[in-house]
Amino acid sequence: MTHQSTFMGFLGGYREQGRSCLLISGSNYSVLIDAGIKKTYSGGRYGEVPYLNLADPQRLDAVLVTHLHEDHFAMVPYLIKKGFTGPVYMTEETLELGVRYWRKWAKIFESDGRKLFSEDDVEEAIKHVRPIRFGDIVEVGDFVAKFKISGHAPGSAYLEVRAGERNILYLADIAKGTNVFKDPEPPEETTYDVIILNASYGDRVIGRDATEKAISEEITDIVKRGGTALLPITAMGRGQETLAVLMKYRSALGNAPILVEDTVLTGFNALTKYTSTVRVNVLENLLDNLRRDEHVVVFKREELRDIPLSGAVILVSDLMLMGFSREVFMKIKDDPKSAVIITGYQAPGTFGRALMKAGDTGIFKFGDQIISFKCSVKVLPIKTHFDLAENVSLLTRLRAWGSAKLVLHHGEEPNTFRLAHALTRYTNVENIVMPSVPSFMYLV
């Protein structure tokens, strides 16, 4: 029997975090999985796109999108503009919550002159979406994929793929044990030829309880000495996760005000609609506790100038400090009692990345500005992906050591290399693949 070869093209998201994009092709199918953007800032331009010209959109049969985050979702309208005419498969939650990102990037590309896609392309992309439910099968020729709950975002999925005669497990962004999202469904226990792992945390094991306790203790120290604890977050997901941690350790904070931007409350309302992937009861109880707490203040951005910050915790929905959270930082930066607590990934070129790299040096350059500061900068990640222990546990359960190619995805180079090194304790080095972007691999 002659084996059909399977072609895999790594067009974004390998040895980097952002612009996830994977091409899988065989004799009678050509499918793209994810088409995101890398939220970098450089030379006055925002965002790096995948190598989509290597996918030839006019020859693609289908596009599958795992979830709504921009690094997996944002560039689908570009494919439409370039002549893609097939279906785009994603969950209803992904479309409903993510379409605003398509509109956002249409405006960005118009303003910076790249014009990679327009609002008209967004409207056309919406028409191409074929909503699916978890457990549904997408079939294109000899390509078959099943969407399964990943635990990372509302409506987020990972994929079990049969490509010709090869089994591929595309884990995308997968997480367990969060306060907001239900745990992932276990993958089918079969023999996988390729498993695409999330390398976000490299070789680190991030204990959730220990991390939450460390965040609580740091914030408690800040507010007790009269400083401001600034936590840049996202309005949906990380915002609610962070609030769950704060309320879990509320007694340690005493009566310290917790200032919450109103967009985070809007995020609660959006999330609780999606019962298939969201821990609705947990969020409803959390929201009820927030409303009962007289020291929780919900504010609009224009109201902040009238609210005292000293001795307070403030949550602002601008994770990488490129907008409003930077304004708050500028208010507190010269107070040595205050601190910025960074809980999530900061893309290259962003203000948050520059601040994080500056650490305790007290000075950095951003664009044409020299920024000095006296406040502290603390990096305390709230886990939203698998860490080393979870990757190893999954691979052990699947009996993948020695039988599968382990492709490392969604991690910048230091973390990708660290995860690769850690995995050599369990499998031969030739089974670990660290693709560059772009690069290709044949399964024969």
FENFEN-V425951 format. One record per residue. N is the residue number from 0. SS is DSSP state (2 for helix, 1 for strand, 0 for the rest). PSI is psi in whole degrees, -180 to 180 (none if undefined). D_LAST is the distance of its C-alpha to the last C-alpha in whole Angstrom. Layout:
n=N ss=SS psi=PSI d_last=D_LAST
n=N ss=SS psi=PSI d_last=D_LAST
This chain:
n=0 ss=0 psi=131 d_last=12
n=1 ss=0 psi=127 d_last=9
n=2 ss=0 psi=136 d_last=6
n=3 ss=0 psi=140 d_last=7
n=4 ss=0 psi=147 d_last=4
n=5 ss=1 psi=129 d_last=7
n=6 ss=1 psi=130 d_last=9
n=7 ss=1 psi=126 d_last=11
n=8 ss=1 psi=122 d_last=14
n=9 ss=1 psi=97 d_last=17
n=10 ss=1 psi=-4 d_last=20
n=11 ss=1 psi=146 d_last=23
n=12 ss=0 psi=11 d_last=24
n=13 ss=0 psi=131 d_last=22
n=14 ss=0 psi=24 d_last=24
n=15 ss=0 psi=165 d_last=27
n=16 ss=0 psi=116 d_last=29
n=17 ss=0 psi=164 d_last=29
n=18 ss=0 psi=44 d_last=27
n=19 ss=0 psi=134 d_last=24
n=20 ss=1 psi=122 d_last=22
n=21 ss=1 psi=127 d_last=18
n=22 ss=1 psi=130 d_last=16
n=23 ss=1 psi=123 d_last=13
n=24 ss=1 psi=149 d_last=12
n=25 ss=1 psi=-164 d_last=11
n=26 ss=0 psi=-29 d_last=12
n=27 ss=0 psi=28 d_last=16
n=28 ss=1 psi=152 d_last=16
n=29 ss=1 psi=111 d_last=16
n=30 ss=1 psi=138 d_last=18
n=31 ss=1 psi=131 d_last=20
n=32 ss=1 psi=115 d_last=20
n=33 ss=0 psi=149 d_last=24
n=34 ss=0 psi=84 d_last=26
n=35 ss=0 psi=-172 d_last=28
n=36 ss=1 psi=149 d_last=31
n=37 ss=1 psi=117 d_last=31
n=38 ss=1 psi=60 d_last=35
n=39 ss=1 psi=157 d_last=36
n=40 ss=1 psi=125 d_last=39
n=41 ss=1 psi=132 d_last=40
n=42 ss=0 psi=32 d_last=42
n=43 ss=0 psi=2 d_last=44
n=44 ss=1 psi=147 d_last=40
n=45 ss=1 psi=120 d_last=39
n=46 ss=1 psi=130 d_last=35
n=47 ss=1 psi=136 d_last=32
n=48 ss=1 psi=159 d_last=29
n=49 ss=0 psi=172 d_last=26
n=50 ss=0 psi=65 d_last=24
n=51 ss=2 psi=-20 d_last=24
n=52 ss=2 psi=-23 d_last=25
n=53 ss=2 psi=-10 d_last=21
n=54 ss=0 psi=-16 d_last=20
n=55 ss=0 psi=80 d_last=23
n=56 ss=2 psi=-31 d_last=24
n=57 ss=2 psi=-16 d_last=26
n=58 ss=2 psi=-1 d_last=22
n=59 ss=0 psi=141 d_last=21
n=60 ss=0 psi=-32 d_last=22
n=61 ss=1 psi=158 d_last=23
n=62 ss=1 psi=134 d_last=23
n=63 ss=1 psi=130 d_last=24
n=64 ss=0 psi=126 d_last=26
n=65 ss=0 psi=-36 d_last=26
n=66 ss=0 psi=176 d_last=30
n=67 ss=0 psi=-10 d_last=33
n=68 ss=0 psi=144 d_last=33
n=69 ss=2 psi=-28 d_last=33
n=70 ss=2 psi=-3 d_last=30
n=71 ss=2 psi=-16 d_last=28
n=72 ss=2 psi=-29 d_last=30
n=73 ss=0 psi=-29 d_last=32
n=74 ss=0 psi=10 d_last=30
n=75 ss=2 psi=-43 d_last=30
n=76 ss=2 psi=-26 d_last=33
n=77 ss=2 psi=-39 d_last=31
n=78 ss=2 psi=-39 d_last=29
n=79 ss=2 psi=-47 d_last=31
n=80 ss=2 psi=-34 d_last=33
n=81 ss=0 psi=9 d_last=30
n=82 ss=0 psi=6 d_last=30
n=83 ss=0 psi=131 d_last=28
n=84 ss=0 psi=2 d_last=29
n=85 ss=0 psi=-172 d_last=27
n=86 ss=1 psi=151 d_last=28
n=87 ss=1 psi=118 d_last=28
n=88 ss=1 psi=130 d_last=27
n=89 ss=1 psi=166 d_last=29
n=90 ss=1 psi=160 d_last=32
n=91 ss=2 psi=-39 d_last=35
n=92 ss=2 psi=-42 d_last=36
n=93 ss=2 psi=-45 d_last=34
n=94 ss=2 psi=-50 d_last=35
n=95 ss=2 psi=-43 d_last=39
n=96 ss=2 psi=-22 d_last=39
n=97 ss=2 psi=-19 d_last=37
n=98 ss=2 psi=-26 d_last=38
n=99 ss=2 psi=-29 d_last=41
n=100 ss=2 psi=-37 d_last=38
n=101 ss=2 psi=-44 d_last=37
n=102 ss=2 psi=-39 d_last=41
n=103 ss=2 psi=-48 d_last=41
n=104 ss=2 psi=-29 d_last=38
n=105 ss=2 psi=-41 d_last=40
n=106 ss=2 psi=-41 d_last=43
n=107 ss=2 psi=-47 d_last=42
n=108 ss=2 psi=-28 d_last=40
n=109 ss=2 psi=-43 d_last=43
n=110 ss=2 psi=-32 d_last=45
n=111 ss=0 psi=2 d_last=43
n=112 ss=0 psi=-4 d_last=43
n=113 ss=0 psi=-35 d_last=39
n=114 ss=0 psi=47 d_last=39
n=115 ss=0 psi=-34 d_last=36
n=116 ss=0 psi=165 d_last=37
n=117 ss=0 psi=177 d_last=40
n=118 ss=2 psi=-35 d_last=42
n=119 ss=2 psi=-39 d_last=41
n=120 ss=2 psi=-35 d_last=37
n=121 ss=2 psi=-48 d_last=38
n=122 ss=2 psi=-38 d_last=40
n=123 ss=2 psi=-38 d_last=37
n=124 ss=2 psi=-40 d_last=34
n=125 ss=2 psi=-39 d_last=36
n=126 ss=2 psi=-25 d_last=36
n=127 ss=2 psi=-13 d_last=32
n=128 ss=1 psi=133 d_last=32
n=129 ss=1 psi=101 d_last=31
n=130 ss=1 psi=139 d_last=33
n=131 ss=1 psi=163 d_last=31
n=132 ss=0 psi=163 d_last=32
n=133 ss=0 psi=136 d_last=30
n=134 ss=0 psi=-14 d_last=28
n=135 ss=0 psi=152 d_last=28
n=136 ss=1 psi=132 d_last=24
n=137 ss=1 psi=127 d_last=23
n=138 ss=1 psi=126 d_last=21
n=139 ss=1 psi=105 d_last=20
n=140 ss=0 psi=-126 d_last=18
n=141 ss=0 psi=15 d_last=15
n=142 ss=1 psi=126 d_last=15
n=143 ss=1 psi=130 d_last=18
n=144 ss=1 psi=140 d_last=20
n=145 ss=1 psi=133 d_last=23
n=146 ss=1 psi=129 d_last=25
n=147 ss=1 psi=150 d_last=27
n=148 ss=1 psi=132 d_last=30
n=149 ss=0 psi=-16 d_last=29
n=150 ss=0 psi=15 d_last=33
n=151 ss=0 psi=-31 d_last=33
n=152 ss=0 psi=166 d_last=35
n=153 ss=0 psi=125 d_last=36
n=154 ss=0 psi=12 d_last=34
n=155 ss=0 psi=148 d_last=31
n=156 ss=1 psi=156 d_last=27
n=157 ss=1 psi=171 d_last=24
n=158 ss=1 psi=132 d_last=21
n=159 ss=1 psi=120 d_last=19
n=160 ss=1 psi=136 d_last=16
n=161 ss=1 psi=110 d_last=14
n=162 ss=1 psi=102 d_last=12
n=163 ss=0 psi=-116 d_last=10
n=164 ss=0 psi=12 d_last=9
n=165 ss=1 psi=140 d_last=9
n=166 ss=1 psi=127 d_last=12
n=167 ss=1 psi=131 d_last=13
n=168 ss=1 psi=112 d_last=17
n=169 ss=1 psi=101 d_last=19
n=170 ss=0 psi=-16 d_last=22
n=171 ss=0 psi=-130 d_last=24
n=172 ss=0 psi=115 d_last=27
n=173 ss=0 psi=141 d_last=28
n=174 ss=0 psi=157 d_last=31
n=175 ss=0 psi=155 d_last=34
n=176 ss=0 psi=13 d_last=37
n=177 ss=0 psi=163 d_last=39
n=178 ss=0 psi=-21 d_last=42
n=179 ss=0 psi=-42 d_last=41
n=180 ss=1 psi=148 d_last=38
n=181 ss=0 psi=151 d_last=37
n=182 ss=0 psi=155 d_last=34
n=183 ss=0 psi=152 d_last=31
n=184 ss=0 psi=144 d_last=30
n=185 ss=0 psi=141 d_last=27
n=186 ss=0 psi=155 d_last=24
n=187 ss=0 psi=136 d_last=23
n=188 ss=0 psi=90 d_last=22
n=189 ss=0 psi=179 d_last=19
n=190 ss=0 psi=115 d_last=16
n=191 ss=0 psi=136 d_last=14
n=192 ss=0 psi=-35 d_last=11
n=193 ss=1 psi=133 d_last=12
n=194 ss=1 psi=122 d_last=16
n=195 ss=1 psi=110 d_last=18
n=196 ss=1 psi=152 d_last=21
n=197 ss=1 psi=123 d_last=24
n=198 ss=0 psi=20 d_last=26
n=199 ss=0 psi=-42 d_last=29
n=200 ss=0 psi=6 d_last=31
n=201 ss=0 psi=-127 d_last=29
n=202 ss=0 psi=15 d_last=30
n=203 ss=0 psi=146 d_last=34
n=204 ss=0 psi=116 d_last=35
n=205 ss=0 psi=99 d_last=37
n=206 ss=0 psi=122 d_last=40
n=207 ss=2 psi=-47 d_last=41
n=208 ss=2 psi=-43 d_last=44
n=209 ss=2 psi=-40 d_last=45
n=210 ss=2 psi=-46 d_last=44
n=211 ss=2 psi=-42 d_last=46
n=212 ss=2 psi=-41 d_last=49
n=213 ss=2 psi=-41 d_last=48
n=214 ss=2 psi=-46 d_last=48
n=215 ss=2 psi=-45 d_last=51
n=216 ss=2 psi=-40 d_last=53
n=217 ss=2 psi=-46 d_last=52
n=218 ss=2 psi=-41 d_last=54
n=219 ss=2 psi=-44 d_last=57
n=220 ss=2 psi=-41 d_last=58
n=221 ss=2 psi=-51 d_last=57
n=222 ss=2 psi=-30 d_last=60
n=223 ss=2 psi=-26 d_last=62
n=224 ss=0 psi=8 d_last=63
n=225 ss=0 psi=14 d_last=63
n=226 ss=0 psi=179 d_last=60
n=227 ss=0 psi=132 d_last=58
n=228 ss=1 psi=109 d_last=54
n=229 ss=1 psi=123 d_last=52
n=230 ss=1 psi=101 d_last=49
n=231 ss=1 psi=133 d_last=46
n=232 ss=0 psi=-176 d_last=44
n=233 ss=0 psi=154 d_last=43
n=234 ss=0 psi=-20 d_last=45
n=235 ss=0 psi=111 d_last=42
n=236 ss=0 psi=-85 d_last=40
n=237 ss=2 psi=-34 d_last=41
n=238 ss=2 psi=-48 d_last=45
n=239 ss=2 psi=-37 d_last=45
n=240 ss=2 psi=-42 d_last=44
n=241 ss=2 psi=-42 d_last=46
n=242 ss=2 psi=-36 d_last=49
n=243 ss=2 psi=-39 d_last=48
n=244 ss=2 psi=-46 d_last=48
n=245 ss=2 psi=-42 d_last=51
n=246 ss=2 psi=-28 d_last=53
n=247 ss=2 psi=-36 d_last=52
n=248 ss=0 psi=29 d_last=54
n=249 ss=2 psi=-38 d_last=56
n=250 ss=2 psi=-33 d_last=59
n=251 ss=2 psi=-29 d_last=58
n=252 ss=2 psi=-11 d_last=59
n=253 ss=0 psi=-134 d_last=62
n=254 ss=0 psi=22 d_last=63
n=255 ss=0 psi=132 d_last=61
n=256 ss=0 psi=139 d_last=60
n=257 ss=1 psi=110 d_last=57
n=258 ss=1 psi=123 d_last=57
n=259 ss=1 psi=122 d_last=54
n=260 ss=1 psi=141 d_last=53
n=261 ss=2 psi=-25 d_last=53
n=262 ss=2 psi=-27 d_last=50
n=263 ss=2 psi=-37 d_last=49
n=264 ss=2 psi=-38 d_last=51
n=265 ss=2 psi=-38 d_last=49
n=266 ss=2 psi=-38 d_last=46
n=267 ss=2 psi=-49 d_last=47
n=268 ss=2 psi=-39 d_last=48
n=269 ss=2 psi=-43 d_last=45
n=270 ss=2 psi=-40 d_last=43
n=271 ss=0 psi=-5 d_last=45
n=272 ss=0 psi=-21 d_last=44
n=273 ss=0 psi=81 d_last=41
n=274 ss=0 psi=-19 d_last=41
n=275 ss=0 psi=-28 d_last=38
n=276 ss=0 psi=-9 d_last=37
n=277 ss=1 psi=141 d_last=40
n=278 ss=0 psi=80 d_last=42
n=279 ss=2 psi=-43 d_last=45
n=280 ss=2 psi=-41 d_last=48
n=281 ss=2 psi=-46 d_last=47
n=282 ss=2 psi=-39 d_last=47
n=283 ss=2 psi=-41 d_last=50
n=284 ss=2 psi=-40 d_last=52
n=285 ss=2 psi=-45 d_last=51
n=286 ss=2 psi=-39 d_last=53
n=287 ss=2 psi=-42 d_last=56
n=288 ss=2 psi=-38 d_last=56
n=289 ss=2 psi=-42 d_last=56
n=290 ss=2 psi=-29 d_last=59
n=291 ss=2 psi=-20 d_last=61
n=292 ss=0 psi=111 d_last=61
n=293 ss=0 psi=-12 d_last=64
n=294 ss=0 psi=7 d_last=62
n=295 ss=1 psi=122 d_last=59
n=296 ss=1 psi=121 d_last=60
n=297 ss=1 psi=128 d_last=57
n=298 ss=1 psi=154 d_last=58
n=299 ss=0 psi=157 d_last=57
n=300 ss=2 psi=-40 d_last=56
n=301 ss=2 psi=-12 d_last=60
n=302 ss=2 psi=-12 d_last=61
n=303 ss=2 psi=-31 d_last=60
n=304 ss=2 psi=-19 d_last=63
n=305 ss=2 psi=4 d_last=65
n=306 ss=0 psi=125 d_last=64
n=307 ss=0 psi=137 d_last=64
n=308 ss=0 psi=-24 d_last=61
n=309 ss=0 psi=132 d_last=63
n=310 ss=0 psi=20 d_last=62
n=311 ss=0 psi=160 d_last=59
n=312 ss=1 psi=133 d_last=56
n=313 ss=1 psi=128 d_last=54
n=314 ss=1 psi=122 d_last=51
n=315 ss=1 psi=131 d_last=50
n=316 ss=0 psi=72 d_last=47
n=317 ss=0 psi=81 d_last=45
n=318 ss=0 psi=-40 d_last=43
n=319 ss=0 psi=17 d_last=42
n=320 ss=0 psi=43 d_last=46
n=321 ss=0 psi=-1 d_last=46
n=322 ss=0 psi=-112 d_last=49
n=323 ss=2 psi=-39 d_last=51
n=324 ss=2 psi=-27 d_last=50
n=325 ss=2 psi=-38 d_last=51
n=326 ss=2 psi=-41 d_last=54
n=327 ss=2 psi=-42 d_last=55
n=328 ss=2 psi=-42 d_last=54
n=329 ss=2 psi=-26 d_last=56
n=330 ss=2 psi=-31 d_last=59
n=331 ss=2 psi=-6 d_last=58
n=332 ss=0 psi=-28 d_last=57
n=333 ss=0 psi=13 d_last=60
n=334 ss=0 psi=109 d_last=61
n=335 ss=0 psi=-13 d_last=60
n=336 ss=0 psi=-16 d_last=60
n=337 ss=0 psi=169 d_last=57
n=338 ss=1 psi=150 d_last=53
n=339 ss=1 psi=129 d_last=50
n=340 ss=1 psi=113 d_last=48
n=341 ss=1 psi=117 d_last=44
n=342 ss=0 psi=-6 d_last=42
n=343 ss=0 psi=173 d_last=39
n=344 ss=0 psi=138 d_last=36
n=345 ss=0 psi=117 d_last=38
n=346 ss=0 psi=150 d_last=36
n=347 ss=0 psi=139 d_last=37
n=348 ss=0 psi=-9 d_last=40
n=349 ss=0 psi=160 d_last=41
n=350 ss=2 psi=-40 d_last=45
n=351 ss=2 psi=-39 d_last=44
n=352 ss=2 psi=-44 d_last=41
n=353 ss=2 psi=-42 d_last=44
n=354 ss=2 psi=-42 d_last=46
n=355 ss=2 psi=-43 d_last=44
n=356 ss=2 psi=-34 d_last=43
n=357 ss=2 psi=-33 d_last=47
n=358 ss=0 psi=-123 d_last=48
n=359 ss=0 psi=11 d_last=51
n=360 ss=0 psi=-27 d_last=52
n=361 ss=0 psi=6 d_last=54
n=362 ss=1 psi=143 d_last=53
n=363 ss=1 psi=165 d_last=50
n=364 ss=1 psi=134 d_last=50
n=365 ss=1 psi=112 d_last=48
n=366 ss=0 psi=-126 d_last=48
n=367 ss=0 psi=3 d_last=52
n=368 ss=1 psi=143 d_last=53
n=369 ss=1 psi=118 d_last=54
n=370 ss=1 psi=120 d_last=54
n=371 ss=1 psi=151 d_last=56
n=372 ss=0 psi=154 d_last=56
n=373 ss=0 psi=-12 d_last=58
n=374 ss=0 psi=167 d_last=56
n=375 ss=1 psi=159 d_last=53
n=376 ss=1 psi=118 d_last=49
n=377 ss=1 psi=133 d_last=47
n=378 ss=1 psi=109 d_last=44
n=379 ss=0 psi=89 d_last=43
n=380 ss=0 psi=133 d_last=40
n=381 ss=0 psi=119 d_last=40
n=382 ss=0 psi=128 d_last=37
n=383 ss=0 psi=10 d_last=34
n=384 ss=0 psi=171 d_last=31
n=385 ss=0 psi=141 d_last=29
n=386 ss=0 psi=-172 d_last=31
n=387 ss=2 psi=-47 d_last=29
n=388 ss=2 psi=-40 d_last=31
n=389 ss=2 psi=-38 d_last=30
n=390 ss=2 psi=-46 d_last=26
n=391 ss=2 psi=-43 d_last=26
n=392 ss=2 psi=-44 d_last=28
n=393 ss=2 psi=-47 d_last=25
n=394 ss=2 psi=-35 d_last=22
n=395 ss=2 psi=-44 d_last=25
n=396 ss=2 psi=-34 d_last=26
n=397 ss=0 psi=0 d_last=22
n=398 ss=0 psi=47 d_last=21
n=399 ss=0 psi=-12 d_last=19
n=400 ss=0 psi=121 d_last=20
n=401 ss=0 psi=-15 d_last=17
n=402 ss=0 psi=-21 d_last=15
n=403 ss=0 psi=147 d_last=14
n=404 ss=1 psi=128 d_last=13
n=405 ss=1 psi=107 d_last=16
n=406 ss=1 psi=125 d_last=16
n=407 ss=1 psi=125 d_last=20
n=408 ss=1 psi=153 d_last=22
n=409 ss=0 psi=41 d_last=25
n=410 ss=0 psi=134 d_last=27
n=411 ss=0 psi=163 d_last=29
n=412 ss=2 psi=-47 d_last=28
n=413 ss=2 psi=-43 d_last=30
n=414 ss=2 psi=-38 d_last=29
n=415 ss=2 psi=-46 d_last=25
n=416 ss=2 psi=-37 d_last=26
n=417 ss=2 psi=-40 d_last=28
n=418 ss=2 psi=-43 d_last=26
n=419 ss=2 psi=-45 d_last=23
n=420 ss=2 psi=-42 d_last=26
n=421 ss=2 psi=-37 d_last=27
n=422 ss=2 psi=-19 d_last=24
n=423 ss=0 psi=-12 d_last=24
n=424 ss=0 psi=-16 d_last=27
n=425 ss=0 psi=-22 d_last=24
n=426 ss=0 psi=165 d_last=21
n=427 ss=0 psi=147 d_last=20
n=428 ss=2 psi=-30 d_last=19
n=429 ss=2 psi=-12 d_last=16
n=430 ss=2 psi=-4 d_last=15
n=431 ss=1 psi=125 d_last=17
n=432 ss=1 psi=126 d_last=16
n=433 ss=0 psi=83 d_last=19
n=434 ss=0 psi=146 d_last=18
n=435 ss=0 psi=174 d_last=20
n=436 ss=0 psi=123 d_last=21
n=437 ss=0 psi=155 d_last=20
n=438 ss=1 psi=173 d_last=17
n=439 ss=1 psi=158 d_last=13
n=440 ss=1 psi=135 d_last=10
n=441 ss=1 psi=136 d_last=6
n=442 ss=1 psi=114 d_last=4
n=443 ss=0 psi=none d_last=0
